[in-house]
């Protein structure tokens, strides 16, 4: 470098290189091997700001033929369970579950994910948290990975180091795009003008809905176990903008339930969280605007 | 006809036919009791079956009327099953309850080539190695018995009373994990059902979601 001794140039290069490494390392972790896949704890942004929320994510990449389970695993299996080790001033919210897939034919059906799935977990930083170079977040994940032939339990110890700053960063990374795409596909609350009702039809629940347009497919994933027969086909009947979905009751459902809560998936990227009161057969009631049908 | 004659004509057949009287009384009692609304599996007669044990002996459920019977769906490769065998929990339950006159059938409904399938010799070796103590391990590779009871997972437990009625169907306990550490603190639904029924009490928890690996039936893709 002109005007400087060779050693100062090298020193500068090393410093810049180290800084770059540190920047890169500030919100980075390596993927941990799990049975038949990898798991990584990632963050949407490079740091978290005091008083703000940052999306963390458990990024699963599973080998072909293997899957993990949804919050309601269905007839068999077990969803991943996470235990967090967080420094003071940081707390996490619940996992935000993407729309699951239904696995299995015959008499046994489960709900879960294959290939790649990001389970978003929001991280909250207390407003009083002082700026820090980096804090270490730990997550111990117990999981069950299954193929149609077998299940293998596993445990993964994950960690992520994160700086705490006073201002949030501008989300500007490929990781942020992954989080945005996942967030976009999460089940969302149904629009207020949509009408839903559920009637108790002896051995089934019948979900009647009007979503303002004719639909061609609908699948209901209950959030709670043992409410519907997971393997039973869900018969769909459409009448213009109205549709009826018949959900066979579970044989483990011993007591009457008040409400049916779960994910109604209308097509590949149209999934809604619904929470509908169950009325008696013949007494169809609107959970939306209170008007009887 | 005199009224008294008509009355005695009605009563006489009932007295002469105690079964008719008995059936009438039973019908009245059943009508008075609240029906189990949706639980298709509990409170109904346990479907009869005949199974061949790993010893070669055949066992027919109907032959055990008058005894409590436990059915245990099994797959020795499933981590949920291993939790109960590696901890010694299942063996201890088998010993405890067969010691009290309960008939215990371990049932293997995995199809040949699928996890949990065992030949008679393999199953006998496994029983010896694990020091398991069921009355018999029934080999059900066609899944006939499994489908009869709509067994979905291994383990899955069914308890049948001496009258041949299913009084429990579902999970072995209330900790649906593969973790051995969850065995000691768990509420065991099988023991609970047997203790309550034997004491003449109502079974508090007659049905739960069974937890485990899916039963590997012949026709299943899952």
Interface residues (C-beta under 8 A of the other chain):
Chain A: X75 X76 X77 X78 X103 X104 X105 X106 X107 X108 X109 X110 X142 X144 X146 X148 X149 X150 X151 X152 X153 X203 X225 X226 X249 X250 X251 X252 X253 X254 X255 X256
Chain B: X36 X37 X38 X39 X40 X41 X42 X77 X78 X79 X80 X114 X115 X147 X150 X152 X153 X169 X170 X176 X177 X178 X179 X206 X207 X208 X209 X211 X212 X213 X214 X215 X216 X217 X219 X220 X221 X222
